[in-house]
Amino acid sequence: MLNKQVRLATVKDAIALSRLNHKFNGGEKIDPEIIKECLHAGNELVVVAVVNEQVVGFACAQSFQTFCYPSSVGEITEMYVEETARGMGLASSMISLLEKELLHRGIQSIKIITGKDNDRAIKTYQKSQYLLEDVVVLEKEL
């Protein structure tokens, strides 16, 4: 029997978050001490998916205020679930927890940016009632 849970990340998850982020984003592994500092800062919400006491996924969100809009804006910025743990509803559960935490911060609207060919992620977001918008994202390395 699988024991599944989704919860807010703690500093005890830093090593697992480093490992999962490396699988997701590639490049050099992030030092767990940097992850601990980010978790302590509290600017970013980080949730983890745990199966049988093993962290198998994570999702991140941020909120910010701008004078351009009457209320704060939320964004789910990252989401990853290990291949072996996909199809268990963990991504949807992480989205729900992030939504709950962002709502607690006064957020009324959340956006998500993902690759246009990332069909699996798009279906997951749509299952959680996110609507596909017709926008263009431009990026520049500085």
C-alpha positions as CSV (number, residue, x, y, z in Angstrom):
1,M,0.0,0.0,0.0
2,L,1.3,3.4,-1.0
3,N,1.5,6.1,1.7
4,K,1.1,9.4,-0.3
5,Q,1.1,13.0,1.0
6,V,1.6,16.5,-0.2
7,R,2.9,19.1,2.3
8,L,4.9,22.3,2.6
9,A,8.6,21.8,2.2
10,T,10.9,22.1,5.1
11,V,14.7,22.5,5.4
12,K,14.8,18.8,5.9
13,D,13.8,18.4,2.3
14,A,16.7,20.4,0.9
15,I,18.8,17.4,-0.3
16,A,15.8,15.8,-2.0
17,L,14.9,19.2,-3.6
18,S,18.4,19.6,-4.9
19,R,18.2,16.1,-6.4
20,L,14.8,16.6,-8.0
21,N,15.6,20.1,-9.3
22,H,18.7,18.6,-11.0
23,K,16.5,16.0,-12.7
24,F,14.0,18.6,-13.7
25,N,16.2,21.6,-14.8
26,G,19.6,19.9,-15.4
27,G,22.8,21.8,-14.9
28,E,24.8,21.7,-11.7
29,K,23.0,20.6,-8.5
30,I,21.9,23.4,-6.3
31,D,23.7,23.4,-2.9
32,P,21.2,22.2,-0.3
33,E,22.3,25.1,2.0
34,I,21.1,27.6,-0.7
35,I,17.8,25.8,-0.8
36,K,17.5,26.0,3.0
37,E,18.2,29.7,2.8
38,C,15.4,30.2,0.2
39,L,13.0,28.2,2.3
40,H,13.8,30.3,5.4
41,A,13.3,33.5,3.4
42,G,9.7,32.7,2.8
43,N,9.4,34.6,-0.5
44,E,8.6,31.4,-2.4
45,L,6.1,28.7,-1.5
46,V,7.5,25.2,-2.0
47,V,5.5,22.0,-1.6
48,V,6.6,18.5,-1.9
49,A,5.0,15.2,-2.8
50,V,6.0,12.3,-0.7
51,V,5.4,8.6,-1.4
52,N,6.4,6.1,1.3
53,E,8.5,8.7,3.0
54,Q,10.5,9.5,-0.2
55,V,10.2,13.0,-1.7
56,V,9.2,12.3,-5.3
57,G,8.0,15.7,-6.5
58,F,8.0,19.5,-5.9
59,A,6.1,22.6,-6.9
60,C,6.9,26.2,-6.3
61,A,4.8,29.4,-6.4
62,Q,5.4,33.1,-5.8
63,S,3.2,36.0,-5.2
64,F,3.8,39.7,-5.9
65,Q,2.1,43.1,-5.8
66,T,2.3,45.6,-8.6
67,F,0.6,49.0,-8.9
68,C,-0.7,47.8,-12.3
69,Y,-3.3,45.5,-10.7
70,P,-5.7,46.0,-7.8
71,S,-4.7,42.8,-6.0
72,S,-1.6,40.6,-5.7
73,V,-0.8,38.1,-8.4
74,G,0.3,34.5,-7.9
75,E,2.3,32.3,-10.2
76,I,3.1,28.6,-10.1
77,T,6.6,28.6,-11.4
78,E,7.9,25.1,-11.2
79,M,6.4,21.6,-11.0
80,Y,8.1,18.2,-11.2
81,V,7.1,14.7,-10.3
82,E,9.5,11.8,-10.8
83,E,8.5,9.5,-13.7
84,T,7.9,6.5,-11.3
85,A,5.4,8.6,-9.2
86,R,3.4,10.1,-12.1
87,G,-0.3,9.2,-12.5
88,M,-0.9,9.1,-8.8
89,G,-2.6,12.5,-8.6
90,L,0.4,14.1,-6.8
91,A,0.7,17.1,-9.3
92,S,-3.0,17.9,-8.8
93,S,-2.6,17.7,-5.0
94,M,0.4,20.0,-5.1
95,I,-1.5,22.5,-7.2
96,S,-4.4,22.4,-4.7
97,L,-2.0,23.0,-1.8
98,L,-0.3,25.9,-3.6
99,E,-3.7,27.4,-4.4
100,K,-4.8,27.1,-0.7
101,E,-1.6,28.8,0.5
102,L,-1.7,31.5,-2.1
103,L,-5.4,32.2,-1.3
104,H,-4.3,32.5,2.4
105,R,-1.9,35.2,1.2
106,G,-4.7,37.1,-0.5
107,I,-4.1,35.9,-4.0
108,Q,-7.2,35.8,-6.2
109,S,-5.7,34.9,-9.5
110,I,-2.8,32.5,-10.4
111,K,-1.0,32.1,-13.7
112,I,1.2,29.2,-14.9
113,I,3.7,29.3,-17.8
114,T,4.7,26.0,-19.4
115,G,6.0,24.8,-22.7
116,K,3.4,24.8,-25.5
117,D,4.4,21.2,-26.3
118,N,4.2,20.1,-22.7
119,D,0.8,18.3,-23.3
120,R,0.9,16.3,-20.0
121,A,1.5,19.4,-17.9
122,I,-1.2,21.3,-19.8
123,K,-3.7,18.6,-19.2
124,T,-2.9,18.5,-15.5
125,Y,-3.4,22.2,-15.2
126,Q,-6.6,22.1,-17.2
127,K,-7.8,19.3,-14.9
128,S,-7.4,21.8,-12.1
129,Q,-9.5,24.4,-13.9
130,Y,-6.7,26.5,-15.4
131,L,-7.7,28.0,-18.8
132,L,-5.3,28.0,-21.8
133,E,-4.6,31.6,-22.7
134,D,-3.3,32.9,-26.1
135,V,-0.1,34.7,-25.0
136,V,3.5,34.9,-26.2
137,V,6.4,34.7,-23.7
138,L,9.7,36.3,-24.7
139,E,12.9,35.7,-22.9
140,K,16.4,37.3,-23.1
141,E,19.6,36.2,-21.4
142,L,21.5,39.1,-19.8
